[in-house]
Amino acid sequence: MWTRDSLHDLIQNDLREHDLIVVANREPYLHRYVNGGIDCVPPASGMVSALDPLLRACGGAWVAHGSGSADRKTVDELDHIRVPPDDPSYTLRRVWLSKEQEDNYYYGLANSGLWPLCHNVFTRPEFNQRHWDVYREVNELFAQAVLEEAGDGSAFVFVQDYHFGLLPRILKERNPKLIVAQFWHIPWPNPEVFQVFPWKEELLEGLLGNDLLGFHLRYHCKNFLDTVDRTIEAKVDYERFESTCGGKTTAVRPFPIGIDYDQHAARAADPAVDEAQSRWRQQLRLNGGAVGLGIDRIDYTKGIPERLRAVDAFLESQPAYRERLTFVQVGVPSRVHIRQYQQLDDEIDSLVETINWKWSTDSWRPIVFLKQQYGSLDMMALHQLADFCIVSSLDDGMNLVAKEFAASRIDEDGVLILSRFTGAARELTSAVLVNPFAVDEVADAIHQALTMPPDERRKRMQRMRAAVADNNIYRWAGKFLSALLTFEFPEDAPVAPELVLR
């Protein structure tokens, strides 16, 4: 079993002689102006919670986009700040992007192009030459920042996600002393789908600059290798799960991500969670009836409209639960500048209004839609109040909400209704698994959850909690680092002359 201590031991014993540089679009701590002062806050991000303990243990550097309103005010002349603020243990290096760069690289190519391309949810991706040009430009900016942090020595560079598909090749070409790995947090589509991407050859060659490329599932690794095999001049070894392009070999491996189970479960036992439950009961006007729950970013991959239609179908088919079921949907606004997200937001608002108008009485409404972000204690309280939680993603690399729900249930009660199209479904097999596109199937799952005998609920939850505890975030980081440490730094490799240290 991987723990915080065993990961720390791995880092101290095997990584301490080399620098570790994490690259991510999102920073682990941002500074913002609040009431005339400056607050430092960690963003709500599973990736941040996964990697922050890693860098705390090894004292490396995190290179990220500085997006907070007071970020520039708080860095030194090298754009550095030591974090976390209460116990500084590693360096945050901020990269500055103009609004035009952020619009084209982040909202454009990354989230209007690659995001829908990689998720099989029938949302048409948008491909714009200007978006691609700025994506290249931003990858170059981050490459320069990483090279400056690494200097002319050797270092491990751990790149996060689909925002930096070109970065690995740039880094390896300019400093071959680096060992570069990347984790692609979203699915990888099949080769036929990927062929529509106009710059597919350059993106694949960029990703094959990695020494190690990770995905959540072996299925996504296979899709990637198949895509390489059909698209560019490269040798693919399916037995070793490797690809060689231009004499450079990249290992492709599955690393299913998890959460910090022990910390989550300990916080779920905090008396403050009980107090939050009392507040929720009063706010939601719960009078002992059944409670359903959904927690998501407002994103078209999460299946929120399909889920709401399933609640509607359940009330249609099970009249005994009218005025007895309250379904709470927490929706965190996301990527509000993108047209498809604006349309989804309008669709959800309309569905909530229609379903509530159809079924509401003077003292009850079936759906409570909370369109904002809440803190972890409030979320844990909702987890514990719910008789069932629906995670109905239409396509998802993993989905940590499902794991957080199980970790919160220290009472070993509650039912998870989980989409078969999430990576989490491979681990949480004791959930009630559903096809989220099949509204009636999800409605039947709600009925199954509400009528399930207590002993069965407990046994299912015990198995899920054990799986989440075993496949925790330290296992993910430990397995990834262990694989990374098998690569040897090249000796006397020349560094590109354009690398100038500040």
FIPA-601028 format. One record per residue (C-alpha): residue number from 1; residue in one letter; x, z, y. Coordinates in Angstrom, 1 decimal. Each point is the difference from the previous one (the first is absolute). Example, Ala and Ser with C-alpha at 12.3 -4.5 7.8 and 13.67 -1.06 7.14 Angstrom:
2
[atom 1,'a',[12.3,7.8,-4.5]]
[atom 2,'s',[1.4,-0.7,3.4]]
***
This chain:
502
[atom 1,'m',[0.0,0.0,0.0]]
[atom 2,'w',[1.4,-1.0,3.4]]
[atom 3,'t',[-0.1,2.6,2.7]]
[atom 4,'r',[1.2,0.4,3.5]]
[atom 5,'d',[3.0,2.0,-1.3]]
[atom 6,'s',[0.9,-2.6,-2.7]]
[atom 7,'l',[-0.2,-2.8,2.6]]
[atom 8,'h',[2.2,2.1,2.4]]
[atom 9,'d',[2.5,0.6,-2.8]]
[atom 10,'l',[0.2,-3.8,-0.7]]
[atom 11,'i',[0.6,-0.7,3.7]]
[atom 12,'q',[2.6,2.7,0.3]]
[atom 13,'n',[1.9,-0.9,-3.1]]
[atom 14,'d',[-0.2,-3.8,0.1]]
[atom 15,'l',[-0.9,-1.2,3.5]]
[atom 16,'r',[1.8,2.4,2.3]]
[atom 17,'e',[3.1,-2.2,0.3]]
[atom 18,'h',[-2.0,-3.0,1.3]]
[atom 19,'d',[-2.4,-0.4,2.9]]
[atom 20,'l',[-3.7,-0.7,-0.6]]
[atom 21,'i',[-1.9,-2.0,2.5]]
[atom 22,'v',[-3.7,-0.4,-0.2]]
[atom 23,'v',[-1.7,-2.9,1.8]]
[atom 24,'a',[-3.7,0.1,0.7]]
[atom 25,'n',[-2.3,-1.3,2.7]]
[atom 26,'r',[-1.6,3.5,0.3]]
[atom 27,'e',[2.1,2.8,1.3]]
[atom 28,'p',[-0.1,3.5,-1.6]]
[atom 29,'y',[-0.5,1.8,3.3]]
[atom 30,'l',[-1.4,-1.4,3.2]]
[atom 31,'h',[0.0,1.5,3.5]]
[atom 32,'r',[-2.9,-0.3,2.3]]
[atom 33,'y',[-1.1,1.3,3.4]]
[atom 34,'v',[-2.8,2.6,-0.3]]
[atom 35,'n',[-1.4,2.0,3.0]]
[atom 36,'g',[3.2,-0.5,2.0]]
[atom 37,'g',[2.3,1.0,-2.8]]
[atom 38,'i',[1.5,-1.7,-3.0]]
[atom 39,'d',[-1.2,0.5,-3.6]]
[atom 40,'c',[1.9,-1.0,-3.2]]
[atom 41,'v',[-2.4,-0.9,-2.8]]
[atom 42,'p',[0.5,-1.5,-3.5]]
[atom 43,'p',[-2.3,-3.0,-0.5]]
[atom 44,'a',[-2.6,0.1,-2.8]]
[atom 45,'s',[1.9,-2.1,-2.6]]
[atom 46,'g',[0.6,0.3,-3.7]]
[atom 47,'m',[3.3,-1.9,0.4]]
[atom 48,'v',[1.2,2.5,2.6]]
[atom 49,'s',[-0.9,3.0,-2.2]]
[atom 50,'a',[1.9,-1.7,-2.8]]
[atom 51,'l',[3.2,-0.7,1.8]]
[atom 52,'d',[0.3,2.8,2.5]]
[atom 53,'p',[1.1,2.6,-2.7]]
[atom 54,'l',[2.5,-2.5,-1.4]]
[atom 55,'l',[1.8,-0.4,3.4]]
[atom 56,'r',[-0.3,3.7,0.7]]
[atom 57,'a',[2.0,0.6,-3.2]]
[atom 58,'c',[2.7,-2.6,0.5]]
[atom 59,'g',[0.3,0.0,3.8]]
[atom 60,'g',[-0.1,-3.8,0.5]]
[atom 61,'a',[-1.6,-2.2,2.6]]
[atom 62,'w',[-3.5,-1.4,0.4]]
[atom 63,'v',[-0.3,-3.3,2.0]]
[atom 64,'a',[-3.5,-0.6,1.3]]
[atom 65,'h',[-2.1,-1.5,2.8]]
[atom 66,'g',[-0.3,2.5,2.9]]
[atom 67,'s',[-3.7,-0.1,0.7]]
[atom 68,'g',[-0.7,3.4,1.6]]
[atom 69,'s',[-0.8,0.1,3.7]]
[atom 70,'a',[2.9,2.5,0.6]]
[atom 71,'d',[2.4,-1.4,-2.6]]
[atom 72,'r',[2.4,-1.6,2.5]]
[atom 73,'k',[0.1,3.3,2.0]]
[atom 74,'t',[1.2,2.0,-3.0]]
[atom 75,'v',[2.9,-2.1,-1.4]]
[atom 76,'d',[3.6,0.0,1.0]]
[atom 77,'e',[2.1,-2.9,1.3]]
[atom 78,'l',[0.2,-1.4,-3.5]]
[atom 79,'d',[-3.8,0.2,-0.6]]
[atom 80,'h',[0.6,2.9,-2.3]]
[atom 81,'i',[-1.9,3.3,-0.5]]
[atom 82,'r',[0.5,2.6,-2.6]]
[atom 83,'v',[-3.1,0.9,-2.1]]
[atom 84,'p',[-2.0,1.9,-1.0]]
[atom 85,'p',[-0.2,1.9,3.2]]
[atom 86,'d',[-0.3,3.5,-1.7]]
[atom 87,'d',[3.0,-0.6,-2.3]]
[atom 88,'p',[2.0,-3.1,1.0]]
[atom 89,'s',[1.6,-1.4,-3.1]]
[atom 90,'y',[0.1,-3.8,0.4]]
[atom 91,'t',[0.2,-2.7,2.7]]
[atom 92,'l',[-3.0,-2.1,1.2]]
[atom 93,'r',[1.2,-3.3,1.6]]
[atom 94,'r',[-2.7,-1.7,2.0]]
[atom 95,'v',[-0.3,-3.7,0.4]]
[atom 96,'w',[-1.9,-1.2,3.1]]
[atom 97,'l',[-2.5,-2.9,-0.3]]
[atom 98,'s',[-1.9,-1.7,2.8]]
[atom 99,'k',[-3.8,-0.2,-0.2]]
[atom 100,'e',[0.4,-3.7,-0.6]]
[atom 101,'q',[2.4,0.7,-2.9]]
[atom 102,'e',[-2.3,2.6,-1.5]]
[atom 103,'d',[-3.0,-2.3,0.4]]
[atom 104,'n',[1.6,-2.9,-1.9]]
[atom 105,'y',[2.2,1.8,-2.5]]
[atom 106,'y',[-2.3,3.0,-0.9]]
[atom 107,'y',[-3.5,-1.1,0.7]]
[atom 108,'g',[0.8,-3.6,-0.5]]
[atom 109,'l',[2.2,-1.0,-2.9]]
[atom 110,'a',[0.1,3.4,-1.8]]
[atom 111,'n',[-3.7,1.0,0.2]]
[atom 112,'s',[-1.8,-3.3,0.6]]
[atom 113,'g',[2.2,-2.0,-2.4]]
[atom 114,'l',[1.8,2.0,-2.7]]
[atom 115,'w',[-2.6,2.8,-0.3]]
[atom 116,'p',[-3.0,-2.2,-0.9]]
[atom 117,'l',[2.3,-2.4,-2.0]]
[atom 118,'c',[1.2,2.8,-2.3]]
[atom 119,'h',[-3.5,1.7,-0.4]]
[atom 120,'n',[-2.4,-1.9,-2.2]]
[atom 121,'v',[-3.1,0.8,2.2]]
[atom 122,'f',[-1.1,-3.5,1.1]]
[atom 123,'t',[1.1,0.5,3.6]]
[atom 124,'r',[1.6,-3.1,1.3]]
[atom 125,'p',[3.6,0.5,1.2]]
[atom 126,'e',[1.0,-1.4,3.4]]
[atom 127,'f',[3.3,-1.9,0.3]]
[atom 128,'n',[1.4,-0.6,3.4]]
[atom 129,'q',[3.5,-1.4,0.8]]
[atom 130,'r',[0.4,2.3,3.0]]
[atom 131,'h',[-0.8,3.0,-2.3]]
[atom 132,'w',[2.7,-1.1,-2.4]]
[atom 133,'d',[2.6,-0.6,2.7]]
[atom 134,'v',[-0.6,3.5,1.4]]
[atom 135,'y',[0.1,1.5,-3.5]]
[atom 136,'r',[3.4,-1.5,-0.4]]
[atom 137,'e',[1.0,1.3,3.4]]
[atom 138,'v',[-1.1,3.6,-0.8]]
[atom 139,'n',[1.8,-0.1,-3.4]]
[atom 140,'e',[3.2,-1.0,1.9]]
[atom 141,'l',[-0.5,2.9,2.5]]
[atom 142,'f',[-0.4,2.5,-2.9]]
[atom 143,'a',[3.0,-1.5,-1.8]]
[atom 144,'q',[2.2,0.6,3.1]]
[atom 145,'a',[-1.2,3.6,0.2]]
[atom 146,'v',[0.8,0.6,-3.7]]
[atom 147,'l',[3.4,-1.7,0.2]]
[atom 148,'e',[0.9,2.2,3.0]]
[atom 149,'e',[-1.1,3.1,-1.9]]
[atom 150,'a',[2.0,-1.0,-3.1]]
[atom 151,'g',[3.1,-1.0,2.0]]
[atom 152,'d',[2.6,-1.8,-2.1]]
[atom 153,'g',[-0.2,2.3,-2.9]]
[atom 154,'s',[-2.2,0.1,-3.1]]
[atom 155,'a',[-3.5,1.3,0.0]]
[atom 156,'f',[-3.3,0.0,-2.0]]
[atom 157,'v',[-2.8,-1.7,2.0]]
[atom 158,'f',[-3.6,0.7,-1.1]]
[atom 159,'v',[-2.4,-2.5,1.6]]
[atom 160,'q',[-3.7,0.7,0.0]]
[atom 161,'d',[-2.8,-2.5,-0.4]]
[atom 162,'y',[-1.1,-3.5,1.0]]
[atom 163,'h',[1.0,0.3,3.6]]
[atom 164,'f',[3.7,-0.8,-0.8]]
[atom 165,'g',[0.0,-2.8,-2.6]]
[atom 166,'l',[3.0,-1.7,1.6]]
[atom 167,'l',[2.0,3.1,0.8]]
[atom 168,'p',[1.8,0.4,-3.4]]
[atom 169,'r',[1.6,-3.5,0.0]]
[atom 170,'i',[1.2,0.5,3.7]]
[atom 171,'l',[1.6,3.4,-0.8]]
[atom 172,'k',[1.8,-1.2,-3.2]]
[atom 173,'e',[1.3,-3.1,1.8]]
[atom 174,'r',[1.4,2.0,2.9]]
[atom 175,'n',[1.3,3.0,-1.9]]
[atom 176,'p',[0.4,-0.5,-3.7]]
[atom 177,'k',[1.1,3.6,-0.3]]
[atom 178,'l',[-3.6,1.1,0.2]]
[atom 179,'i',[-2.1,0.6,-3.0]]
[atom 180,'v',[-3.6,-1.0,1.0]]
[atom 181,'a',[-3.2,0.9,-1.7]]
[atom 182,'q',[-3.6,-0.6,1.0]]
[atom 183,'f',[-3.4,1.4,-1.0]]
[atom 184,'w',[-2.9,-2.3,0.5]]
[atom 185,'h',[-2.9,2.4,0.4]]
[atom 186,'i',[-2.8,-2.6,-0.4]]
[atom 187,'p',[-0.9,-2.3,-2.9]]
[atom 188,'w',[1.9,-3.2,-0.7]]
[atom 189,'p',[-2.4,-3.0,-0.6]]
[atom 190,'n',[0.2,-2.5,-2.8]]
[atom 191,'p',[2.1,-3.1,0.6]]
[atom 192,'e',[-3.0,-2.3,0.7]]
[atom 193,'v',[-1.2,2.2,2.8]]
[atom 194,'f',[3.5,0.4,1.5]]
[atom 195,'q',[0.5,-3.8,0.2]]
[atom 196,'v',[-2.2,-0.2,3.1]]
[atom 197,'f',[2.5,2.1,2.0]]
[atom 198,'p',[1.8,-2.6,2.3]]
[atom 199,'w',[3.4,1.8,0.1]]
[atom 200,'k',[0.0,1.0,-3.7]]
[atom 201,'e',[3.5,-1.2,-0.8]]
[atom 202,'e',[1.6,2.0,2.9]]
[atom 203,'l',[-2.0,3.1,-0.7]]
[atom 204,'l',[1.0,0.0,-3.7]]
[atom 205,'e',[3.6,-0.6,0.8]]
[atom 206,'g',[-0.1,2.9,2.4]]
[atom 207,'l',[-1.4,2.3,-2.6]]
[atom 208,'l',[2.5,-1.2,-2.5]]
[atom 209,'g',[2.7,1.4,2.3]]
[atom 210,'n',[-0.9,3.4,-1.5]]
[atom 211,'d',[2.0,1.5,-2.8]]
[atom 212,'l',[-3.1,1.8,-1.1]]
[atom 213,'l',[-3.6,-1.0,0.8]]
[atom 214,'g',[-2.8,2.4,-1.0]]
[atom 215,'f',[-3.8,-0.3,-0.4]]
[atom 216,'h',[-2.6,2.5,-1.1]]
[atom 217,'l',[-0.9,-1.8,-3.2]]
[atom 218,'r',[1.8,-2.1,-2.6]]
[atom 219,'y',[-2.8,-2.5,0.4]]
[atom 220,'h',[1.1,-0.5,3.7]]
[atom 221,'c',[3.6,-0.4,-1.1]]
[atom 222,'k',[-1.0,-2.7,-2.5]]
[atom 223,'n',[-2.0,-1.8,2.7]]
[atom 224,'f',[3.0,0.1,2.3]]
[atom 225,'l',[2.4,-1.4,-2.6]]
[atom 226,'d',[-2.5,-2.7,-0.9]]
[atom 227,'t',[-0.3,-0.9,3.7]]
[atom 228,'v',[3.8,-0.3,0.3]]
[atom 229,'d',[0.2,-2.1,-3.2]]
[atom 230,'r',[-2.6,-2.5,1.3]]
[atom 231,'t',[1.1,-0.1,3.6]]
[atom 232,'i',[3.8,0.0,0.6]]
[atom 233,'e',[3.2,-0.9,-1.7]]
[atom 234,'a',[0.7,3.2,-1.8]]
[atom 235,'k',[0.6,1.3,-3.5]]
[atom 236,'v',[-2.6,2.5,-1.3]]
[atom 237,'d',[0.9,2.2,-2.9]]
[atom 238,'y',[-3.4,1.5,-1.3]]
[atom 239,'e',[1.7,2.2,-2.6]]
[atom 240,'r',[2.1,1.8,2.6]]
[atom 241,'f',[-2.5,-0.4,2.8]]
[atom 242,'e',[2.6,-1.6,2.3]]
[atom 243,'s',[0.3,-3.0,2.1]]
[atom 244,'t',[3.2,-1.7,1.1]]
[atom 245,'c',[0.0,-2.1,3.2]]
[atom 246,'g',[3.2,-1.5,1.6]]
[atom 247,'g',[2.1,2.1,-2.3]]
[atom 248,'k',[-1.7,3.3,1.0]]
[atom 249,'t',[-2.0,1.9,-2.6]]
[atom 250,'t',[-3.0,2.1,0.9]]
[atom 251,'a',[-1.5,2.5,-2.5]]
[atom 252,'v',[-3.8,0.3,0.3]]
[atom 253,'r',[-1.5,3.2,-1.3]]
[atom 254,'p',[-3.3,2.0,0.1]]
[atom 255,'f',[0.0,3.4,1.8]]
[atom 256,'p',[-3.5,1.4,0.2]]
[atom 257,'i',[-0.2,2.3,3.1]]
[atom 258,'g',[-1.5,3.4,0.0]]
[atom 259,'i',[-0.6,3.0,2.3]]
[atom 260,'d',[1.6,3.5,0.4]]
[atom 261,'y',[-2.4,1.5,-2.5]]
[atom 262,'d',[1.3,3.6,0.1]]
[atom 263,'q',[-0.1,0.1,3.8]]
[atom 264,'h',[-3.4,-1.5,0.1]]
[atom 265,'a',[-1.5,2.3,-2.6]]
[atom 266,'a',[1.5,3.0,1.7]]
[atom 267,'r',[-1.5,-0.9,3.4]]
[atom 268,'a',[-3.3,-0.7,-1.7]]
[atom 269,'a',[0.0,3.7,-1.0]]
[atom 270,'d',[0.5,1.2,3.6]]
[atom 271,'p',[-2.9,2.1,1.2]]
[atom 272,'a',[-0.1,-2.3,3.1]]
[atom 273,'v',[-1.5,-2.7,-2.3]]
[atom 274,'d',[-2.9,2.4,-0.8]]
[atom 275,'e',[-0.6,0.5,3.7]]
[atom 276,'a',[0.1,-3.8,0.5]]
[atom 277,'q',[-2.6,-0.4,-2.8]]
[atom 278,'s',[-2.3,2.4,1.9]]
[atom 279,'r',[0.4,-2.1,3.1]]
[atom 280,'w',[-0.8,-3.2,-1.8]]
[atom 281,'r',[-3.1,1.5,-1.6]]
[atom 282,'q',[-1.3,0.9,3.4]]
[atom 283,'q',[1.0,-3.2,1.7]]
[atom 284,'l',[-1.4,-2.2,-2.8]]
[atom 285,'r',[-3.1,2.2,-0.5]]
[atom 286,'l',[0.6,0.4,-3.7]]
[atom 287,'n',[-2.6,2.1,-1.7]]
[atom 288,'g',[1.2,0.1,-3.5]]
[atom 289,'g',[-0.7,-3.7,-0.8]]
[atom 290,'a',[2.5,-2.4,-1.6]]
[atom 291,'v',[2.9,-1.3,2.0]]
[atom 292,'g',[1.8,-3.3,-0.4]]
[atom 293,'l',[3.2,-0.9,1.8]]
[atom 294,'g',[2.0,-3.0,1.1]]
[atom 295,'i',[3.2,0.2,2.0]]
[atom 296,'d',[1.8,-3.2,1.2]]
[atom 297,'r',[1.5,-2.0,2.8]]
[atom 298,'i',[-2.5,-2.4,1.2]]
[atom 299,'d',[1.5,-3.0,-1.8]]
[atom 300,'y',[-1.7,-2.8,-1.9]]
[atom 301,'t',[2.1,0.7,-3.1]]
[atom 302,'k',[-1.7,3.4,-0.4]]
[atom 303,'g',[-3.4,-1.2,-1.1]]
[atom 304,'i',[-1.9,2.2,2.5]]
[atom 305,'p',[-3.0,-2.3,0.4]]
[atom 306,'e',[-0.3,-0.4,-3.8]]
[atom 307,'r',[0.1,3.7,-0.3]]
[atom 308,'l',[-2.8,0.6,2.5]]
[atom 309,'r',[-2.2,-2.6,-1.7]]
[atom 310,'a',[0.6,1.9,-3.3]]
[atom 311,'v',[-1.3,3.2,1.7]]
[atom 312,'d',[-3.1,-2.0,1.1]]
[atom 313,'a',[-0.5,-1.4,-3.5]]
[atom 314,'f',[0.3,3.5,-1.5]]
[atom 315,'l',[-2.6,1.4,2.3]]
[atom 316,'e',[-2.3,-3.0,-0.9]]
[atom 317,'s',[0.4,0.6,-3.7]]
[atom 318,'q',[0.1,3.8,0.0]]
[atom 319,'p',[-2.8,1.2,2.3]]
[atom 320,'a',[0.6,3.6,-1.1]]
[atom 321,'y',[3.2,0.1,2.0]]
[atom 322,'r',[-1.6,-1.0,3.3]]
[atom 323,'e',[0.4,2.9,2.4]]
[atom 324,'r',[2.4,1.5,-2.5]]
[atom 325,'l',[3.1,-2.1,0.5]]
[atom 326,'t',[2.2,-0.2,3.1]]
[atom 327,'f',[2.8,-2.6,-0.2]]
[atom 328,'v',[2.8,0.7,2.5]]
[atom 329,'q',[2.2,-2.9,1.0]]
[atom 330,'v',[3.1,0.7,2.0]]
[atom 331,'g',[1.2,-3.2,1.5]]
[atom 332,'v',[3.3,0.0,1.9]]
[atom 333,'p',[0.2,-2.9,2.6]]
[atom 334,'s',[2.7,-2.4,-0.9]]
[atom 335,'r',[1.5,-3.2,1.5]]
[atom 336,'v',[-2.8,-0.3,2.5]]
[atom 337,'h',[1.7,-2.9,1.8]]
[atom 338,'i',[-0.6,-2.3,-3.1]]
[atom 339,'r',[-3.3,-2.0,-0.1]]
[atom 340,'q',[-0.7,0.7,-3.6]]
[atom 341,'y',[0.3,3.7,0.5]]
[atom 342,'q',[-2.4,-0.1,3.0]]
[atom 343,'q',[-2.5,-1.9,-2.1]]
[atom 344,'l',[0.3,2.5,-2.9]]
[atom 345,'d',[-0.5,2.9,2.5]]
[atom 346,'d',[-3.2,-1.7,1.2]]
[atom 347,'e',[-1.2,-0.6,-3.6]]
[atom 348,'i',[0.5,3.6,-1.0]]
[atom 349,'d',[-1.8,1.3,3.1]]
[atom 350,'s',[-2.9,-2.3,-0.7]]
[atom 351,'l',[-0.2,0.9,-3.7]]
[atom 352,'v',[0.1,3.8,0.8]]
[atom 353,'e',[-2.8,-0.5,2.5]]
[atom 354,'t',[-2.1,-2.2,-2.3]]
[atom 355,'i',[0.3,2.3,-3.1]]
[atom 356,'n',[-0.6,3.2,2.1]]
[atom 357,'w',[-3.1,-1.6,1.6]]
[atom 358,'k',[-1.3,-1.0,-3.4]]
[atom 359,'w',[0.3,3.4,-1.7]]
[atom 360,'s',[0.3,2.7,2.7]]
[atom 361,'t',[-2.5,2.7,0.6]]
[atom 362,'d',[-0.4,2.5,2.9]]
[atom 363,'s',[2.4,2.4,-1.6]]
[atom 364,'w',[2.4,-2.3,-2.1]]
[atom 365,'r',[2.0,-3.2,0.3]]
[atom 366,'p',[1.8,-1.3,-3.1]]
[atom 367,'i',[3.2,-1.2,1.7]]
[atom 368,'v',[2.2,1.8,2.4]]
[atom 369,'f',[2.6,-2.3,1.5]]
[atom 370,'l',[2.9,1.8,1.7]]
[atom 371,'k',[2.1,-2.6,1.8]]
[atom 372,'q',[3.2,1.9,0.8]]
[atom 373,'q',[3.0,1.6,-1.6]]
[atom 374,'y',[0.1,3.6,-1.1]]
[atom 375,'g',[2.7,2.4,-1.0]]
[atom 376,'s',[1.1,0.7,-3.5]]
[atom 377,'l',[-1.9,3.4,-0.2]]
[atom 378,'d',[-3.3,-1.7,1.0]]
[atom 379,'m',[0.6,-2.7,-2.6]]
[atom 380,'m',[0.7,2.5,-2.8]]
[atom 381,'a',[-3.1,1.9,1.0]]
[atom 382,'l',[-2.1,-3.2,-0.4]]
[atom 383,'h',[1.7,-0.7,-3.3]]
[atom 384,'q',[-1.1,3.4,-1.3]]
[atom 385,'l',[-3.5,-0.3,1.4]]
[atom 386,'a',[-0.6,-3.4,-1.7]]
[atom 387,'d',[-1.8,-0.3,-3.3]]
[atom 388,'f',[1.6,-3.4,-0.3]]
[atom 389,'c',[2.5,-2.2,1.9]]
[atom 390,'i',[-0.2,-3.8,0.0]]
[atom 391,'v',[3.3,-2.0,0.3]]
[atom 392,'s',[-1.3,-3.6,-0.2]]
[atom 393,'s',[2.9,-2.1,1.2]]
[atom 394,'l',[-0.5,-3.7,-0.7]]
[atom 395,'d',[3.8,-0.2,-0.5]]
[atom 396,'d',[2.7,2.6,0.5]]
[atom 397,'g',[3.6,0.6,-0.8]]
[atom 398,'m',[-0.6,3.6,-1.0]]
[atom 399,'n',[-2.4,2.1,2.2]]
[atom 400,'l',[1.1,3.5,0.7]]
[atom 401,'v',[-3.5,1.2,1.2]]
[atom 402,'a',[-1.0,0.1,-3.7]]
[atom 403,'k',[3.0,2.1,-0.8]]
[atom 404,'e',[-0.6,2.3,2.9]]
[atom 405,'f',[-3.6,0.6,-1.1]]
[atom 406,'a',[1.2,1.1,-3.4]]
[atom 407,'a',[2.8,2.2,1.4]]
[atom 408,'s',[-2.5,1.7,2.3]]
[atom 409,'r',[-2.3,1.0,-2.8]]
[atom 410,'i',[1.5,3.3,-0.9]]
[atom 411,'d',[-3.4,1.0,-1.4]]
[atom 412,'e',[0.4,-2.9,-2.6]]
[atom 413,'d',[-3.4,-1.3,0.9]]
[atom 414,'g',[-1.3,-3.2,1.7]]
[atom 415,'v',[0.0,-3.6,-1.2]]
[atom 416,'l',[2.1,-2.9,1.1]]
[atom 417,'i',[-1.6,-3.4,0.0]]
[atom 418,'l',[2.9,-2.4,0.1]]
[atom 419,'s',[0.4,-3.8,0.4]]
[atom 420,'r',[1.6,-1.7,-3.0]]
[atom 421,'f',[2.0,-2.1,2.6]]
[atom 422,'t',[2.1,2.9,1.2]]
[atom 423,'g',[3.5,0.8,-1.3]]
[atom 424,'a',[-1.3,3.6,-0.3]]
[atom 425,'a',[-2.5,-1.1,-2.7]]
[atom 426,'r',[3.0,-0.5,-2.4]]
[atom 427,'e',[0.8,3.7,0.3]]
[atom 428,'l',[-3.4,1.7,0.7]]
[atom 429,'t',[-1.7,-1.3,-3.1]]
[atom 430,'s',[-2.4,3.0,-0.1]]
[atom 431,'a',[-1.6,-1.2,3.2]]
[atom 432,'v',[-3.3,-1.9,-0.3]]
[atom 433,'l',[1.5,-3.5,0.3]]
[atom 434,'v',[-2.1,-2.7,1.7]]
[atom 435,'n',[0.0,-3.6,1.2]]
[atom 436,'p',[-0.5,0.6,3.8]]
[atom 437,'f',[-1.5,-3.4,0.4]]
[atom 438,'a',[-2.8,0.9,-2.4]]
[atom 439,'v',[-2.4,2.1,2.2]]
[atom 440,'d',[-2.3,1.0,-2.8]]
[atom 441,'e',[2.9,1.1,-2.1]]
[atom 442,'v',[1.3,2.3,2.8]]
[atom 443,'a',[-3.6,1.3,0.4]]
[atom 444,'d',[-0.1,0.8,-3.7]]
[atom 445,'a',[3.3,1.8,0.3]]
[atom 446,'i',[-1.4,2.2,2.8]]
[atom 447,'h',[-2.8,1.0,-2.3]]
[atom 448,'q',[2.5,0.6,-2.8]]
[atom 449,'a',[2.0,2.2,2.3]]
[atom 450,'l',[-3.0,2.1,1.1]]
[atom 451,'t',[-1.3,0.5,-3.5]]
[atom 452,'m',[3.3,0.6,-1.8]]
[atom 453,'p',[0.2,3.3,-1.9]]
[atom 454,'p',[2.3,2.6,1.5]]
[atom 455,'d',[2.4,0.1,-3.0]]
[atom 456,'e',[0.5,-3.7,0.2]]
[atom 457,'r',[0.7,0.1,3.7]]
[atom 458,'r',[2.5,2.7,-0.5]]
[atom 459,'k',[1.8,-1.8,-2.9]]
[atom 460,'r',[0.2,-3.2,2.0]]
[atom 461,'m',[1.3,1.7,3.1]]
[atom 462,'q',[2.6,2.0,-2.0]]
[atom 463,'r',[1.4,-3.3,-1.4]]
[atom 464,'m',[0.1,-1.6,3.4]]
[atom 465,'r',[1.7,2.9,1.6]]
[atom 466,'a',[2.6,0.1,-2.7]]
[atom 467,'a',[0.7,-3.8,0.6]]
[atom 468,'v',[0.3,0.5,3.7]]
[atom 469,'a',[2.3,3.0,-0.5]]
[atom 470,'d',[2.2,-2.0,-2.4]]
[atom 471,'n',[0.2,-3.3,2.0]]
[atom 472,'n',[0.8,1.8,3.3]]
[atom 473,'i',[1.8,-1.2,3.1]]
[atom 474,'y',[3.3,1.5,-1.2]]
[atom 475,'r',[-0.2,-2.0,-3.2]]
[atom 476,'w',[-0.5,-3.2,2.0]]
[atom 477,'a',[2.9,0.8,2.3]]
[atom 478,'g',[2.2,1.3,-2.8]]
[atom 479,'k',[-0.6,-3.1,-2.2]]
[atom 480,'f',[0.6,-2.3,2.9]]
[atom 481,'l',[3.2,1.7,1.0]]
[atom 482,'s',[1.2,0.2,-3.6]]
[atom 483,'a',[-0.4,-3.7,-0.3]]
[atom 484,'l',[1.7,-0.6,3.3]]
[atom 485,'l',[3.0,2.1,-1.0]]
[atom 486,'t',[0.7,-2.3,-2.9]]
[atom 487,'f',[1.2,-2.7,2.5]]
[atom 488,'e',[3.7,0.1,0.9]]
[atom 489,'f',[1.2,-0.5,3.6]]
[atom 490,'p',[2.2,-3.2,0.2]]
[atom 491,'e',[3.6,0.7,0.8]]
[atom 492,'d',[1.6,-1.5,3.1]]
[atom 493,'a',[-3.0,-2.2,0.8]]
[atom 494,'p',[0.4,-1.6,3.5]]
[atom 495,'v',[-2.4,1.1,2.7]]
[atom 496,'a',[-1.4,-2.7,2.3]]
[atom 497,'p',[1.9,-0.1,3.3]]
[atom 498,'e',[-3.2,0.0,2.0]]
[atom 499,'l',[-0.5,3.6,-1.1]]
[atom 500,'v',[1.0,2.0,3.1]]
[atom 501,'l',[-0.3,3.7,0.0]]
[atom 502,'r',[-1.4,1.7,3.2]]
***
